[in-house]
Amino acid sequence: MNPPISSPEFSHFPVMMDEVINICSPDKGGTYIDCTFGGGGYSKKLLNFSKTEVIALDRDELIINISKKLYKKYPKRFSFHNLRFSEVHTIVGNKLVDTVIFDLGLSSIQLNNLERGFSFNSKASLDMSMGLSTTSAEEVVNNFSEQELRSIIKILGEEKEASRIAKNIIKTRSIKKITKVDQLVEIIKKSKKKNYKYKINPSTKTFQALRIFVNKEITELITGIINATKILKPGGKILIVSFHSIEDKIVKYFFSNFSSSQSNPSRYFPVDKPSNTFLFDKYKNRILRPSNLEIIKNPPSRSAKLRYAVRSKNKFIYPTGLLQKFKKYLDLESLYV
């Protein structure tokens, strides 16, 4: 009998692989950027097509060893950068690319490593950094004011009981510093109204909020998709798999309101905005979701939404309106610099 596979890349399932590859059309060749390398699923599949070049990024330094295996196999067609995807435009020089892929959210590699503090089942330190972060969840819960904590949990976690949770965090830390995941889980559990119809763990939204804040995920997403659009060829595609409503709201707004399908892409633009300033060709506002079979095989994929847009031939114009639209999230994440 073969020993069980324990390598981390085999614990990660890339979401909607068939759909992503179908949209990318790698059989035609071209340069592809995998902005969230993780276990390397998308990159490996793309490299199976002989005329492709893949450039991958991941902010998590623990992913580097996985990328080395792929580089050894495809030294002329694959490269990896340990960077945040907001820096995607820095890795191609003056080159334009065919496709940029984002698979947002937490990877199973990170979640399954209990030492990193993402899982509710962990008893490790409150870290929650995906890599290249300047703070930790422990610093946030022990040093931020009650009002700041309430805002983070309410806005980034969309948690209705944020006020009670923030108040109890302050109360608890005044007695003893909160350093472990299970301490925070207990505080949240006691703060939430008893509701036995919960479809998700009571800690889900607060953990989401802290993770987003620690990693500045909204700032990264907005900056990343803008910079990715900047380096796309005319006719090039940007694909984004999102997992929660804030992410999808941003992606939908960007694709819909900076596309030729809108007569006026944003209230921040003049009504008579010329058609040669749109970033994307007509956007269909179509959402792709995982099949029932995929959800059975990979339950975390159930909340995934895939959207994509096609770059127009127009010159890149910075979409200031996108930043204005989601200013409250950007301002909140700038609390800690």
C-alpha positions in Angstrom: 0.0 0.0 0.0 1.3 3.5 -0.9 1.8 5.9 2.0 -0.8 8.7 2.3 0.1 11.9 0.4 1.0 14.6 3.0 2.5 17.3 0.7 0.6 20.5 1.2 -0.2 21.0 -2.5 -2.3 17.9 -2.5 -4.5 19.3 0.3 -5.5 22.2 -1.9 -8.2 22.0 -4.5 -8.3 24.8 -7.1 -11.9 25.9 -7.6 -13.7 25.5 -10.9 -10.6 24.3 -12.7 -12.5 23.2 -15.8 -14.3 26.5 -16.1 -11.1 28.6 -15.6 -9.2 26.6 -18.2 -12.0 26.8 -20.7 -12.1 30.6 -20.4 -8.3 30.9 -20.6 -8.0 28.9 -23.8 -4.4 27.9 -23.1 -4.4 25.7 -26.2 -3.8 28.9 -28.1 -0.7 29.7 -26.1 0.3 32.9 -24.4 1.4 34.4 -21.1 -0.6 33.7 -18.0 -0.3 35.2 -14.5 -1.5 33.1 -11.6 -1.8 35.7 -8.9 -2.7 33.2 -6.1 -0.4 30.3 -6.7 -1.3 28.3 -3.5 -0.8 24.6 -4.3 -0.2 25.4 -7.9 -3.3 23.8 -9.4 -4.1 26.4 -12.1 -0.4 26.9 -13.0 0.2 23.1 -13.4 -2.8 22.8 -15.6 -1.9 25.7 -17.8 1.7 24.4 -18.2 0.3 21.2 -19.6 -0.2 23.2 -22.8 3.1 23.5 -24.6 2.8 27.1 -25.8 2.1 28.7 -22.5 4.2 30.7 -20.2 3.1 31.0 -16.5 4.2 33.7 -14.1 2.9 33.0 -10.5 2.7 35.0 -7.3 1.9 34.2 -3.7 2.5 36.3 -0.6 3.0 33.1 1.5 6.6 32.2 1.8 5.7 28.7 2.7 4.5 28.2 -0.9 8.0 28.8 -2.3 9.0 25.1 -2.0 5.9 24.0 -4.0 6.8 26.5 -6.7 10.4 25.2 -6.9 9.1 21.7 -8.0 7.2 23.3 -10.9 10.1 25.5 -11.9 12.4 22.4 -12.0 9.9 20.8 -14.4 9.3 23.9 -16.6 12.4 26.1 -16.1 11.8 28.0 -19.4 8.1 28.5 -19.0 7.4 29.0 -15.3 8.6 31.6 -12.8 7.5 32.4 -9.2 7.5 35.6 -7.2 6.9 35.8 -3.4 4.9 39.0 -3.6 1.5 40.4 -2.9 -0.7 40.4 -6.0 -1.1 44.1 -5.7 2.4 44.2 -7.1 1.5 42.1 -10.2 2.4 44.9 -12.6 6.0 45.0 -11.4 6.9 41.5 -12.6 6.4 41.8 -16.4 8.3 45.0 -17.3 6.8 46.5 -20.4 5.2 43.2 -21.5 1.5 42.7 -21.8 -0.1 39.4 -20.9 -3.0 37.3 -22.1 -4.7 36.3 -18.9 -4.6 37.1 -15.2 -6.2 34.8 -12.7 -7.2 35.5 -9.0 -8.4 32.8 -6.7 -9.2 34.9 -3.6 -9.7 34.0 0.0 -8.0 31.5 2.3 -6.3 28.4 0.8 -6.8 25.0 2.4 -3.0 24.9 2.8 -3.2 27.8 5.2 -6.4 26.7 6.9 -5.2 23.2 7.6 -2.0 24.5 9.2 -3.4 25.0 12.7 -0.3 26.9 13.9 -1.3 29.9 11.7 -4.4 30.6 13.6 -7.0 30.6 10.8 -9.0 27.6 12.0 -11.6 27.7 14.8 -10.2 24.3 15.9 -6.8 25.8 16.5 -5.3 26.4 20.0 -2.3 28.2 18.5 -1.5 31.9 18.6 -3.8 34.4 17.0 -1.8 35.1 13.9 -3.9 35.0 10.7 -1.2 36.4 8.4 -1.2 35.0 4.9 2.3 36.3 4.5 4.0 39.7 4.1 1.6 41.3 6.6 2.6 44.0 9.1 0.4 43.0 12.0 -1.4 40.0 13.5 -4.9 39.2 14.8 -3.4 39.1 18.3 -2.1 42.7 18.0 -5.5 43.8 16.7 -7.7 42.3 19.4 -5.3 43.4 22.2 -4.5 47.0 21.0 -7.4 48.4 19.0 -10.2 50.4 20.7 -13.7 49.1 21.2 -14.9 51.4 18.4 -12.2 50.2 16.0 -12.9 46.6 16.7 -16.6 47.1 16.3 -16.1 48.7 12.9 -13.7 46.0 11.7 -16.0 43.2 12.8 -19.2 44.9 11.5 -17.9 46.2 8.2 -15.4 43.5 7.1 -17.2 40.6 8.7 -20.8 41.8 8.2 -21.4 40.7 11.7 -24.7 42.0 13.2 -23.5 41.3 16.8 -20.2 43.2 16.3 -20.9 45.6 19.2 -21.3 42.8 21.8 -18.3 40.9 20.5 -16.1 44.0 20.6 -17.3 44.9 24.1 -16.5 41.4 25.4 -13.1 41.4 23.8 -12.2 44.6 25.6 -13.6 43.2 28.9 -11.6 40.0 28.6 -8.3 41.6 27.6 -8.5 44.0 30.6 -8.2 40.9 32.8 -5.9 38.7 30.6 -4.2 39.2 27.2 -5.9 37.3 24.4 -3.2 35.3 22.7 -4.8 32.1 21.5 -7.4 31.2 19.0 -9.6 29.2 21.4 -9.7 32.2 23.8 -11.2 34.3 21.0 -13.6 31.5 19.9 -14.9 31.4 23.5 -15.5 35.1 23.7 -17.4 35.1 20.4 -19.5 32.2 21.5 -20.5 33.9 24.7 -21.2 37.1 22.9 -23.6 35.7 20.3 -27.3 35.2 20.9 -28.1 31.5 21.1 -29.4 30.4 17.8 -29.4 26.7 17.1 -30.3 27.3 13.4 -26.8 28.6 12.6 -25.7 27.4 9.2 -22.1 28.5 9.9 -19.8 28.5 12.9 -20.6 31.5 15.2 -17.0 32.7 14.9 -17.0 32.7 11.1 -17.7 36.4 10.5 -15.4 37.7 13.2 -12.6 35.5 12.0 -13.3 36.6 8.4 -13.1 40.3 9.5 -9.9 39.9 11.4 -8.2 37.9 8.6 -9.3 40.5 6.0 -8.0 43.3 8.2 -4.7 41.7 9.0 -4.0 41.0 5.4 -5.5 44.2 4.0 -7.5 42.0 1.6 -9.8 44.7 0.2 -6.9 47.1 -0.5 -5.0 44.2 -2.1 -8.0 43.2 -4.2 -8.8 46.7 -5.5 -5.1 47.5 -6.2 -4.5 44.1 -7.6 -7.3 44.1 -10.2 -6.5 47.6 -11.3 -2.8 46.7 -11.8 -3.7 43.5 -13.5 -6.0 45.4 -16.0 -3.1 47.7 -16.7 -0.9 44.8 -18.0 -3.5 43.0 -20.1 -3.4 42.8 -23.9 -6.4 44.0 -25.8 -8.7 41.0 -25.8 -6.9 39.7 -22.7 -8.9 38.2 -19.8 -9.0 38.8 -16.1 -10.7 36.0 -14.1 -11.6 36.3 -10.4 -12.9 33.6 -8.1 -14.4 35.3 -5.0 -15.7 33.7 -1.8 -17.6 36.4 0.1 -20.0 39.2 -0.7 -17.6 42.1 -0.3 -15.2 40.6 -2.8 -17.9 39.9 -5.3 -19.4 43.3 -4.9 -16.1 44.9 -5.8 -15.5 42.6 -8.8 -19.0 43.1 -10.1 -18.8 46.9 -9.8 -15.4 47.0 -11.5 -16.3 44.9 -14.5 -19.8 46.3 -14.9 -19.1 50.0 -14.5 -15.8 50.2 -16.4 -17.2 48.3 -19.4 -18.7 49.4 -22.7 -22.0 47.8 -21.5 -22.6 50.9 -19.4 -23.5 54.2 -21.0 -22.0 55.9 -17.9 -19.6 53.6 -16.0 -19.6 55.6 -12.8 -21.2 58.6 -11.1 -17.6 59.8 -10.8 -17.4 60.1 -14.6 -19.0 62.7 -16.9 -22.3 61.5 -18.4 -20.9 62.0 -21.9 -17.8 59.9 -21.3 -16.3 58.9 -24.6 -16.6 55.2 -25.6 -12.8 55.0 -26.1 -12.2 55.2 -22.4 -13.8 52.0 -21.2 -11.4 49.4 -19.8 -13.4 46.3 -20.8 -15.5 45.2 -23.7 -19.2 44.6 -23.1 -19.5 42.8 -19.8 -22.2 40.1 -19.6 -22.5 40.1 -15.7 -22.5 36.3 -15.8 -21.6 34.4 -12.6 -20.2 30.9 -12.8 -20.5 28.6 -9.8 -19.1 25.2 -8.9 -21.0 22.1 -9.9 -22.8 20.0 -7.3 -20.2 17.3 -7.9 -17.3 19.8 -7.2 -19.1 21.0 -4.0 -19.4 17.4 -2.8 -15.6 16.8 -3.4 -14.6 20.2 -2.1 -17.2 21.6 0.3 -15.4 25.0 0.8 -16.0 25.7 -2.9 -19.8 26.1 -2.3 -19.5 29.9 -1.8 -17.3 30.5 -4.8 -18.3 32.8 -7.7 -16.3 33.2 -10.9 -16.5 36.3 -13.0 -14.3 37.4 -15.9 -14.0 40.3 -18.2 -12.2 41.0 -21.5 -9.8 44.0 -21.9 -10.8 46.5 -24.5 -8.4 48.1 -27.0 -8.5 51.4 -25.2 -5.6 53.0 -23.4 -5.5 52.3 -19.7 -7.1 55.1 -17.6 -6.9 54.7 -13.9 -10.3 53.9 -12.5 -10.5 56.4 -9.6 -14.2 55.7 -9.3 -13.5 52.2 -8.0 -11.6 53.6 -5.0 -14.2 56.2 -4.3 -17.0 53.6 -4.4 -15.3 51.3 -1.8 -13.6 54.1 0.3 -15.0 52.9 3.6 -13.2 49.6 3.3 -10.0 51.2 2.2 -10.1 53.8 5.1 -10.8 51.0 7.6 -7.8 48.9 6.5 -5.6 51.9 6.7 -6.1 52.1 10.5 -2.9 50.1 10.8 0.0 51.0 8.5 
